[in-house]
Amino acid sequence: MNEVKIRKASLDDLEQLMIFEQDLIKTERPFDPTLKPDPIKYYDLKSLITSPLAEVVVAETDNKVIASGYARIDRSKPFLKHSTHAYLGFMYVLPEYRGQGINKQIMDALKDWAVSQNITEFSLEVYYDNASAIKAYEKIGFSRYILEMRFNLDDETK
């Protein structure tokens, strides 16, 4: 594989990013019985790309976009020490490029952007049973923090 370049996403990347979004949904669907049937969308990618409070980046090799991720500045809960944090999402790497450290390069670029915005606290969400994603995030310094639980009465009647 040739050199991987991390760069800010542009609206020209939108079509490929929408494909990544659908692949991500397909991958995560088995972890979440609350998702609506297809078609669904997780993100307003155009707004994220153009927002001054977010940074969407892509990894590219041989003029092909192979991975993505974003950081978005969010207000933190008022009882926390930090008033804002960077929420990380849309972490996706094409299957044939996984295991090569590309996700870490994406995360490093997003961390650099957040620090340039005076943000030092980071958070993300990952499905509890998604062991490979949890392992990847722990490998780059994230730690498990809180477990969100759900309960739906309709689940009892099945």
TIDREN-970794 format. One record per residue (C-alpha): x, y, z; residue number from 0. Coordinates in steps of 0.1 Angstrom, whole numbers, m for minus. Layout:
N
ATOM X Y Z NUM
...
END
This chain:
158
ATOM 0 0 0 0
ATOM 12 35 m8 1
ATOM 14 63 17 2
ATOM m18 71 36 3
ATOM m27 108 37 4
ATOM m51 122 63 5
ATOM m69 154 52 6
ATOM m100 175 59 7
ATOM m130 161 42 8
ATOM m147 183 15 9
ATOM m182 182 0 10
ATOM m166 164 m29 11
ATOM m161 134 m6 12
ATOM m198 133 3 13
ATOM m208 104 m20 14
ATOM m181 82 m6 15
ATOM m188 92 30 16
ATOM m225 83 25 17
ATOM m214 48 14 18
ATOM m192 45 45 19
ATOM m222 56 67 20
ATOM m243 28 52 21
ATOM m215 2 58 22
ATOM m212 14 94 23
ATOM m249 11 99 24
ATOM m248 m24 84 25
ATOM m219 m34 107 26
ATOM m236 m19 139 27
ATOM m272 m32 131 28
ATOM m266 m66 149 29
ATOM m256 m47 181 30
ATOM m288 m25 182 31
ATOM m323 m39 180 32
ATOM m337 m4 183 33
ATOM m326 7 149 34
ATOM m353 14 124 35
ATOM m354 m7 92 36
ATOM m333 6 63 37
ATOM m329 31 49 38
ATOM m317 51 78 39
ATOM m290 78 83 40
ATOM m268 84 114 41
ATOM m253 117 103 42
ATOM m259 150 85 43
ATOM m226 147 68 44
ATOM m229 180 48 45
ATOM m235 200 80 46
ATOM m206 183 98 47
ATOM m183 190 69 48
ATOM m192 227 68 49
ATOM m196 233 106 50
ATOM m170 254 124 51
ATOM m176 233 155 52
ATOM m167 200 138 53
ATOM m138 185 118 54
ATOM m144 156 94 55
ATOM m113 139 81 56
ATOM m106 112 56 57
ATOM m77 89 50 58
ATOM m67 86 13 59
ATOM m43 65 m6 60
ATOM m38 63 m44 61
ATOM m65 91 m47 62
ATOM m90 67 m30 63
ATOM m108 76 3 64
ATOM m104 46 26 65
ATOM m114 59 60 66
ATOM m132 86 79 67
ATOM m139 101 113 68
ATOM m151 133 129 69
ATOM m147 154 160 70
ATOM m175 177 171 71
ATOM m173 202 199 72
ATOM m202 196 224 73
ATOM m212 212 256 74
ATOM m205 190 286 75
ATOM m228 184 314 76
ATOM m227 213 339 77
ATOM m215 192 368 78
ATOM m183 181 350 79
ATOM m149 197 353 80
ATOM m147 205 316 81
ATOM m173 228 300 82
ATOM m168 214 265 83
ATOM m155 182 250 84
ATOM m148 167 216 85
ATOM m172 139 207 86
ATOM m157 115 182 87
ATOM m177 96 157 88
ATOM m181 81 122 89
ATOM m149 61 127 90
ATOM m148 39 96 91
ATOM m120 21 77 92
ATOM m127 0 46 93
ATOM m123 m37 56 94
ATOM m93 m43 33 95
ATOM m73 m15 51 96
ATOM m81 m24 87 97
ATOM m53 m34 111 98
ATOM m28 m10 95 99
ATOM m31 19 121 100
ATOM m53 41 99 101
ATOM m79 46 126 102
ATOM m51 58 149 103
ATOM m40 83 123 104
ATOM m75 96 119 105
ATOM m78 99 157 106
ATOM m45 117 160 107
ATOM m56 142 134 108
ATOM m89 147 152 109
ATOM m71 151 185 110
ATOM m48 177 170 111
ATOM m77 196 157 112
ATOM m95 195 190 113
ATOM m64 207 209 114
ATOM m62 236 184 115
ATOM m97 245 196 116
ATOM m86 243 233 117
ATOM m104 210 238 118
ATOM m86 183 259 119
ATOM m115 160 268 120
ATOM m127 134 243 121
ATOM m156 110 243 122
ATOM m172 85 219 123
ATOM m198 58 220 124
ATOM m193 22 211 125
ATOM m217 m8 214 126
ATOM m211 m29 245 127
ATOM m207 m61 225 128
ATOM m185 m46 198 129
ATOM m153 m61 212 130
ATOM m131 m53 182 131
ATOM m140 m16 183 132
ATOM m135 m14 221 133
ATOM m101 m30 217 134
ATOM m91 m5 190 135
ATOM m102 25 211 136
ATOM m85 12 243 137
ATOM m53 6 223 138
ATOM m51 43 215 139
ATOM m58 55 251 140
ATOM m96 54 257 141
ATOM m109 38 288 142
ATOM m143 24 296 143
ATOM m163 51 314 144
ATOM m200 45 317 145
ATOM m224 18 307 146
ATOM m258 30 293 147
ATOM m286 5 298 148
ATOM m320 3 281 149
ATOM m352 m15 287 150
ATOM m383 m17 265 151
ATOM m416 m32 276 152
ATOM m423 m44 241 153
ATOM m393 m67 244 154
ATOM m410 m86 273 155
ATOM m441 m95 252 156
ATOM m421 m113 224 157
END
